[in-house]
């Protein structure tokens, strides 16, 4: 009499394991794992320059200029010395490793850990959107990490500063959506700004949110002050750093870049650069040819609407609430200087500067799905992942010669 009951329970267990939802979870999880392994392989192959290792070695020697005669991209030549225009934190973080390990020569060794940390932070961030189930969150993680400009930033050591910036930015956004401690929030955003300086503009969004939330005026000022203090420290730090290097607190060194004479006909910022940046960032297609592999990515990158077509679902969303308006506002604030900038990003798989505001876009996207992700949306993500992997593989082959 007990055998039929046992058999029934066994069948019930097998049926519950192989439900559509669980199979979907296994598939998405497997793709994420395979993607992480593929990125890990690229992290350990030095196909690009190790600029921030050189910066760490300079800091170790007590110098602000790079030592020797480095042959990197984006070098700044000033009064017989060679600098980088990047903020100092990506180099400072590597100093202990340069001290401890004399042969430490690839900043890519740290990428697997940061990629895993970024996945955890992004997953936790999306879990704050109450309308999303776990499977929905994993689908969006799949899209962000394996079908967006993050694919390039999470792969190549040259993007060390951008990878660090997204780590601190995701940490700040998670803090904002959970505990919302203003001093911690400001500190995390300050660290992000010391990797990509324009990220301090996110402070505008945070200050506006604190100002318009309910509460006493005194409490609001206290929160805003605590939030702003680390950002003020960062701005002063950058002023001192640039004054020590170039004798001018407002000079980041970009005008002294080796290619400045022909790359900046209208200065660092200009409306004249906007059409080219809009084309490169949004709709620049891959290159088609008659011979195999028939489709290849240009070295300057593919437009984000080709790499991440699922973002077109933003058109269907409704954004009348205050939070959505604030999110669109900060996206605009972050995108404006990028569109006015003289460069669209150089060698890249897709428009990597978009990572400054892409987390905010994903929050908007996640909030727009009130009843979970539709099947068509998941299908577009899946197709995007496989197409992007194919194109990214071609991109890597082209770089490696």
C-alpha positions in Angstrom: 0.0 0.0 0.0 2.9 2.4 0.6 4.6 1.9 -2.7 1.9 3.7 -4.8 2.1 6.7 -2.4 5.9 6.7 -2.6 5.7 6.5 -6.4 3.2 9.4 -6.5 5.4 11.6 -4.3 8.4 10.8 -6.6 6.5 11.8 -9.7 5.2 14.9 -8.0 8.8 15.9 -7.1 10.1 15.3 -10.6 7.1 17.3 -12.0 7.8 20.2 -9.6 11.5 20.2 -10.5 10.9 20.3 -14.3 8.3 23.0 -14.3 8.6 25.7 -17.0 9.6 28.3 -14.4 12.4 26.1 -13.0 13.7 25.2 -16.4 13.7 28.9 -17.3 15.7 29.6 -14.1 18.3 26.9 -15.0 18.6 28.2 -18.6 19.2 31.8 -17.6 21.5 30.8 -14.7 23.5 28.6 -17.1 23.9 31.5 -19.6 25.0 33.8 -16.9 27.6 31.3 -15.7 28.9 30.6 -19.2 29.1 34.4 -19.8 31.1 34.8 -16.6 33.5 32.1 -17.6 33.9 33.6 -21.1 34.6 37.0 -19.5 37.0 35.3 -17.1 39.0 34.0 -20.1 39.3 37.4 -21.6 40.2 39.0 -18.2 43.3 36.9 -18.1 44.5 37.6 -21.6 46.3 40.9 -21.9 45.1 42.2 -25.3 45.2 45.8 -24.3 47.3 48.2 -22.3 47.8 48.2 -18.5 47.7 52.0 -18.0 46.5 51.8 -14.4 49.2 49.4 -13.4 51.7 52.0 -14.7 49.8 54.7 -12.7 50.0 52.6 -9.6 53.7 52.1 -10.1 54.1 55.9 -10.4 52.2 56.5 -7.2 54.3 53.8 -5.5 57.4 55.8 -6.5 55.9 59.0 -5.2 55.3 60.5 -8.7 52.2 61.9 -10.4 53.6 61.3 -13.9 54.0 57.9 -15.5 57.5 56.4 -15.3 59.7 55.6 -18.3 58.4 55.8 -21.8 55.0 54.2 -21.7 53.2 53.4 -24.9 49.6 53.5 -24.0 46.4 55.1 -25.4 45.2 58.4 -24.0 48.5 59.7 -22.8 48.9 63.3 -21.8 52.2 65.1 -22.7 53.0 68.1 -20.5 56.4 69.8 -20.0 58.4 66.8 -20.9 56.4 64.4 -18.6 53.7 61.9 -19.4 50.4 61.7 -17.5 47.0 60.3 -17.8 43.8 62.3 -17.9 41.9 59.8 -15.8 41.1 60.4 -12.1 43.5 58.8 -9.6 41.5 56.2 -7.7 41.8 53.3 -10.3 45.6 53.6 -9.9 45.5 54.1 -6.1 43.5 50.9 -5.6 46.2 48.9 -7.4 49.1 50.4 -5.3 48.9 47.7 -2.5 49.0 44.9 -5.1 52.0 46.5 -6.9 53.8 46.7 -3.5 53.0 43.1 -2.5 53.5 41.4 -5.8 56.5 42.7 -7.9 55.3 40.8 -11.0 51.7 42.0 -10.8 51.2 43.2 -14.4 47.5 42.7 -15.3 44.7 44.6 -13.8 42.4 42.1 -15.5 43.2 39.6 -12.7 40.7 41.5 -10.5 37.9 41.6 -13.1 36.3 38.2 -12.2 35.8 39.3 -8.7 34.3 42.7 -9.7 32.1 41.1 -12.3 30.7 38.7 -9.7 30.3 41.6 -7.2 28.5 43.7 -9.8 26.1 40.9 -10.6 25.3 40.6 -6.9 24.8 44.4 -6.5 22.7 44.6 -9.7 20.6 41.6 -8.7 19.9 43.1 -5.2 19.1 46.4 -6.8 16.5 45.0 -9.1 15.0 42.9 -6.3 13.9 46.2 -4.7 11.4 46.4 -7.6 8.5 44.6 -5.9 6.7 43.7 -9.1 9.5 41.5 -10.4 9.9 37.8 -9.6 13.3 36.1 -9.2 13.3 34.8 -12.8 12.4 38.3 -14.1 15.4 39.8 -12.2 17.7 37.2 -13.7 16.5 37.9 -17.2 17.3 41.6 -16.7 20.7 40.7 -15.2 21.3 38.6 -18.3 20.5 41.6 -20.5 22.7 44.0 -18.5 25.8 41.9 -18.3 25.8 39.9 -21.6 23.8 42.1 -24.0 24.8 45.7 -23.3 28.0 47.8 -23.4 29.0 46.1 -20.1 30.2 43.1 -22.2 33.2 45.2 -23.2 33.8 46.9 -19.9 33.7 43.6 -18.0 36.1 41.9 -20.4 39.1 44.1 -21.2 41.7 45.4 -18.6 41.8 48.7 -20.4 38.3 49.4 -18.9 39.5 49.1 -15.3 38.3 52.6 -14.4 34.9 52.1 -15.9 34.4 48.7 -14.2 35.3 50.2 -10.8 33.0 53.2 -11.5 30.0 50.9 -12.2 30.8 48.9 -9.0 30.7 52.0 -6.8 27.6 53.4 -8.7 25.7 50.2 -8.2 26.7 50.2 -4.5 25.4 53.7 -4.2 22.1 52.9 -5.9 21.6 49.9 -3.8 22.2 51.9 -0.7 19.7 54.5 -2.0 17.0 51.9 -2.6 17.5 50.2 0.8 19.0 51.9 3.9 19.4 55.4 2.3 22.1 56.5 4.7 23.1 59.9 3.3 26.8 59.9 4.4 27.3 56.3 3.1 25.5 57.2 -0.1 27.6 60.3 -0.6 30.8 58.4 0.1 30.0 55.6 -2.5 29.1 58.2 -5.1 32.4 60.1 -4.3 34.4 56.9 -4.9 32.5 56.4 -8.3 33.4 60.0 -9.2 37.1 59.4 -8.5 36.9 56.7 -11.2 34.7 58.6 -13.7 34.5 62.2 -12.6 31.2 63.1 -14.3 29.4 60.6 -12.0 29.3 63.3 -9.3 26.3 64.6 -11.3 24.3 61.8 -9.9 24.3 63.8 -6.7 21.8 66.2 -8.3 19.3 63.4 -8.5 19.9 62.3 -4.9 19.7 65.9 -3.6 16.4 66.4 -5.4 15.0 63.2 -4.0 16.0 64.2 -0.4 14.5 67.7 -0.9 11.1 66.5 -2.2 10.6 63.7 0.3 8.3 64.3 3.3 9.8 65.5 6.5 11.1 68.6 8.4 13.2 71.1 6.6 16.0 70.8 9.1 16.2 67.0 8.6 16.3 67.5 4.8 19.2 69.9 5.1 21.0 67.5 7.4 20.7 64.7 4.9 21.7 66.8 1.9 24.8 68.1 3.9 25.9 64.6 4.7 25.4 63.5 1.1 27.2 66.5 -0.3 30.2 66.5 2.0 32.1 63.5 0.4 31.3 65.0 -3.1 32.8 68.3 -2.1 35.9 66.5 -0.8 36.2 64.8 -4.2 35.9 68.0 -6.1 38.6 69.6 -3.9 40.8 66.5 -4.3 40.6 66.7 -8.0 41.3 70.4 -8.0 44.5 69.8 -5.9 45.5 66.8 -8.0 45.2 68.7 -11.3 46.9 71.7 -9.9 49.9 69.6 -8.8 50.1 68.0 -12.3 49.3 70.9 -14.6 49.5 74.1 -12.5 45.7 74.7 -13.0 43.0 73.2 -10.8 40.5 73.3 -13.7 42.8 71.5 -16.2 42.3 67.7 -16.3 44.9 67.3 -19.0 42.6 66.3 -21.8 43.7 69.2 -24.0 47.3 67.8 -23.9 46.3 64.4 -25.1 48.6 63.1 -27.9 45.8 63.2 -30.5 44.3 66.5 -29.3 45.4 68.6 -32.2 43.2 66.7 -34.7 40.5 65.1 -32.5 39.3 68.3 -30.8 38.6 70.9 -33.6 35.9 72.5 -31.4 37.5 72.0 -28.0 36.6 69.3 -25.4 32.9 70.0 -25.6 30.8 71.2 -28.5 27.4 70.9 -30.1 29.3 70.0 -33.3 30.2 66.6 -31.8 26.6 65.7 -30.9 25.3 64.3 -34.2 28.3 61.9 -34.5 27.9 60.9 -30.8 24.2 60.3 -31.2 24.8 58.1 -34.3 27.6 56.2 -32.6 25.7 55.7 -29.3 22.3 54.7 -30.7 22.1 53.5 -34.3 25.6 52.7 -35.6 25.2 49.3 -37.3 27.7 46.5 -37.6 29.5 46.1 -40.9 28.1 43.6 -43.4 30.2 41.8 -46.0 29.7 39.1 -48.6 32.3 36.7 -47.1 32.3 34.8 -43.8 31.6 35.8 -41.1 29.3 38.2 -43.0 28.7 40.5 -40.1 31.5 42.1 -38.1 31.6 44.9 -35.5 33.5 48.1 -36.3 36.3 48.8 -33.9 34.7 52.0 -32.8 31.6 50.1 -31.6 28.0 49.3 -32.4 25.0 51.5 -31.5 23.3 50.4 -28.3 20.0 49.8 -30.1 21.6 47.1 -32.1 23.4 45.6 -29.1 20.4 46.0 -26.7 17.2 46.2 -28.8 15.1 45.2 -25.8 15.6 48.8 -24.5 12.9 49.9 -27.1 10.4 48.5 -24.6 11.0 51.8 -22.7 8.7 53.4 -25.3 5.7 51.4 -23.9 6.3 52.5 -20.3 4.4 55.2 -18.3 6.5 57.6 -16.4 4.1 60.1 -14.8 5.2 59.4 -11.2 7.8 61.6 -9.4 10.4 58.8 -9.2 10.3 58.1 -12.9 10.6 61.8 -13.8 13.7 62.1 -11.5 15.2 59.0 -13.2 14.7 60.4 -16.7 16.1 63.7 -15.4 19.4 62.2 -14.1 19.7 60.1 -17.3 19.5 63.4 -19.3 22.0 65.1 -16.9 24.5 62.3 -17.3 24.0 61.9 -21.1 24.4 65.6 -21.9 28.1 66.0 -21.3 28.7 62.6 -23.0 26.9 63.8 -26.2 28.9 67.1 -26.1 32.2 65.3 -25.6 34.8 65.3 -28.4 35.1 61.5 -28.4 32.5 58.7 -28.7 34.7 56.2 -26.8 37.4 55.1 -29.2 38.0 51.3 -29.5 35.0 49.5 -28.0 32.3 46.9 -28.7 29.4 49.2 -28.0 29.0 52.7 -26.6 30.7 52.2 -23.2 30.0 55.7 -21.9 26.4 54.7 -21.7 27.2 52.7 -18.5 27.2 56.0 -16.6 23.4 56.0 -17.0 22.5 52.5 -18.0 21.6 51.3 -14.4 19.0 54.1 -14.2 17.5 53.0 -17.6 17.3 49.4 -16.3 15.5 50.6 -13.1 13.0 52.5 -15.3 12.6 49.4 -17.5 12.1 47.1 -14.4 9.5 49.5 -12.9 7.6 49.6 -16.2 6.6 45.9 -16.0 3.8 45.8 -13.6 2.9 42.1 -14.2 6.4 40.7 -14.8 8.4 40.4 -18.0 6.4 39.4 -21.2 7.5 36.4 -23.2 8.4 38.5 -26.2 10.7 40.7 -24.1 12.5 37.6 -22.8 12.8 36.3 -26.4 14.4 39.6 -27.5 16.9 39.4 -24.6 17.8 35.8 -25.6 18.3 36.6 -29.3 20.4 39.7 -28.2 22.6 37.6 -26.0 23.5 35.1 -28.8 23.9 37.8 -31.5 26.1 39.9 -29.2 28.2 36.9 -28.3 28.8 36.2 -31.9 29.7 39.8 -32.7 31.8 40.1 -29.6 33.8 37.0 -30.5 34.5 38.6 -33.9 35.5 41.8 -32.2 38.0 39.9 -30.0 39.4 38.1 -33.0 40.0 41.4 -34.8 41.8 42.8 -31.8 44.0 39.8 -31.4 45.0 40.0 -35.1 
